[in-house]
């Protein structure tokens, strides 16, 4: 999947570079007060795209941040309530009793 994503971005970059090369013409923008600016067409297109895209992106990210901030206390409450109780401590009992020698009679003499 990563390969396809990389291939898509490379193809998009190639198309944009070819567009920019084919349309590398100066465009005269008439500004206020009789000012004129000569701008290359790809720079103008990129500027117009960013002018429309960036405010939308900022509003989207702000709304996402606000919703996440609102959901955090609820998620914390749900995760605490849904957490299973801690399991009891495990004791290993293999049936063998510990033997302690108390006197010399417990051991046979050779």
N, C-alpha and C positions, 0 to 999 in steps of 0.2 A: 504494500500500500504506500509506503514511503517513496518507493521508486516512481509510482504513478504521480504522486504529488509533486515530486521534483521534476519529472518530465513535463507536467502541466505548466509549472512556473517557468521552465526553460523555454517552452513553446510560446508562452505569452510574452516573455521578454524579447524573443526573436521577432515576433509580430510587431511589437511596439517599436523596436529599433528600425525595422524595415519601414514602418509608417513614418517615423521621424526622418529617416534618410530621404524618403521619397517626397516629403513635404517640407523640406528645410528652406522655406521661403520667408522673407521678411514681411511682416504684416504691420501696417501703420495704424496705431491706436490714437484716436483723437481724444485727448483728455480735456479737462477744464482749463479755461483761461487761454485757449489757443495753443496749448502744449500738445506736442505729438511725440509718440514713443514708437520706435521700431522694435518689434519683438518677433522672434522666430515662432512659427506656427506651433511646433511641438511644445515649446515652453508655454505658450498661451493655452493650449489644450490641457496641459498638466496643471496649470494654475487654476483653470476653471473647474477641473475635476476636484482638486483639493479644496477649493472654495465651497463646493457643495458637499463634499464627503466629510471633511473634518468636523463641522458643527454637528452633523448627524452622528458621527462616531462618539463625540463627546457626550451628547445627550444619551445615547445608548449605554455607554459605560457608566454614567452617573446613575441612570435608572437601575442598572444591574447591581451597582454597589449599594444603592438604597435598599433594594429587595433582599440582598444577601444580609445586610445589617439587620433587617427586620426579621429574617428567618433564623438567625443565629440562636437567640434565646429558646425558640421552640425546638430546634434541633438538639440543643444541649439538654433540654428537659426530656425529650423523647429518648435520647441515648442513655440518660441516667435511669429512666424508668424501665427501659427495655433491657438493661444489662442483667444478665443472669446472676444469681447469687454465687458467691465464691464457693468452690467445692471444698468439702471437708478435707483436712490434712490426711495424706495417705500414710498409713503405717504398714510396714512390711513385716508379716509374721510367717516365717517359713516353717514353723512348728518345732524348731530346735531350741532347746532350753540351754541357757548358759550354765556350764558346770564349773564349779570352783572347788579346787582341792583344799580341804580343811586340815587334814592330818596325814601322816605317812601311811596309815592303814588303808587309805583309799587306793594306793598304788601297790600292786603286787611286787614283791621283791624277786629278783632273779636267782 
